[in-house]
Amino acid sequence: MEIDMSSLDQGAPFAGATGVGAKRGATLALLAFAQLIIALDLNIVFVALPEIGDGLGFSGQTLQWVVSAYTVFTGGFLLFGGRAADLIGQRRVFIFALWLYAISSLVGGLAWSPQVIIAARAVQGIGAAFLFPATLSLINRLFAEGPERNRALAVWGGAGASGLTLGSLAGGLLTSAFGWPSVFYVNVLLAGVAIVAAFAIIPRDGKRHEHRSFDLPGALAVTTGATLLVFTLVQGPEYGWWSTAIIASTLLAVIFLTTFAVIEARSADPLMPLRLFHTRSLVAGMTITFLYMGTFGALPYFLTVLLQNVHGFTALQTGLAFLVPSIAIAAGTQVGERLATRFSTRATLVGGMVVGAIGTALMVSGADADSFYLSLVPGLIISGVGQGIVWTAMWIAAASGVSHDEQGVASGMASTMLNVGNAIGMAVLIAIANRHVGGLTGGALKIAVADGIQVAFWLAAAGIVFSLLAAMVLPGKPR
């Protein structure tokens, strides 16, 4: 999908910079490219997992950590990364995060043992945790609140949707042509291009006229607590919710997060100022991002299972099948920008949620064991457009009313809820969907899996409707 960025050249100059016009478009293109890298890395490894397992001698129980290490460390470091962008500088953190991506991807491609590649994926996750809030806060700083920022967020969101599709396609093509290390080496090239461009394009961080402490105790407490919480949510279904490891990580997560809350309440310069919770739009945005990933964010997993395990699609065919929802989501991000600019963020969110819920419900009939892919397409398109609308509008809500100096931590707070919401939503929906598949084989197993996926689609649609309550908290008057 081609996105017109010429309309973004009409705004005021960057704060502290002289470039306008073409440089504004180039900066947005780079920030969108960074979002594409993040989205690409989420999916590109999935297709290569079997070859990684065979090549490095993974056991069936440990191979999942190639995915889980990335997820756990991303979720654990998001708030840390967001605050670092505020205090150290968004441009500096943006470039630092890209270096983490490049180096860890190189190590991942050269990995000679399971331990090395898992460590590389963990560092990639930390890179994502620094890059995502730095990218989002740069957009919120460089583009004025209102139509200008709405357009920028729509371009950024469209790039993310494109990256998810490219990840599936690139993973299949690169693995079949060059082997599994190529899915890591491609990130070295992409991150390297982005690093060079960042030095040339992104305006320098402004000078800090006041000395601010980093609140190291708070950073350590929240990073440890969040990492343990995401570990619990991601590994709970695999280890068993009553296993010793999961119970221990849950208790420790509660202890560390409680300690963090106490530290922040007493700190003169907190990592996460508690007054931000008085910003109604930010709290609503955080709630919506949580519910979004617990509902919409779980759909790709169930679609992958339906297409591969029930209908027998290959990995490449599955990637091609995801072109339809990805294009629909990308289109929805552009519609969301226009609706938010013309009406209000609340009205845009409500409209997107209603459209998304209808589309998700329509997917139920296409998820039958005997159905064809074409029967899924209407629901995929309608649900995808709704997802794109909500994606753009929820980030507009999360950034509204937050000062420039706190955009990083606000982005970190909202994106942390995104990660946690996905982990919780996936755990709940997978548990419900798989409750009747134990001991089944052959055709009976396929029917039970398809039935469970239909239930998951219904529950996701219901959760999307429930998220309307959070949207109604936002102001309804037009901008």
Secondary structure, 3 states (H helix, E strand, C coil): CCCCCHHHHHCCCCCCCCCCCHHHHHHHHHHHHHHHHHHHHHHHCCCCHHHHHHHHCCCCCCCCHHHHHHHHHHHHHHHHHHHHHHHHCHHHHHHHHHHHHHHHHHHHHHCCCHHHHHHHHHHHHHHHHHHHHHHHHHHHHHCCCCHHHHHHHHHHHHHHHHHHHHHHHHHHHHHHHHCCCHHHHHHHHHHHHHHHHHHHHCCCCCCCCCCCCCCHHHHHHHHHHHHHHHHHHHHHHHHCCCCHHHHHHHHHHHHHHHHHHHHHHHCCCCCCCHHHHHCHHHHHHHHHHHHHHHHHHHHHHHHHHHHHHHCCCCHHHHHHHCHHHHHHHHHHHHHHHHHHHHCCHHHHHHHHHHHHHHHHHHCCHHHCCCCCHHHHHHHHHHHHHHHHHHHHHHHHHHHCCCCHHHHHHHHHHHHHHHHHHHHHHHHHHHHHHCCCCCCCCHHHHHHHHHHHHHHHHHHHHHHHHHCHHHHCCCCCCCC
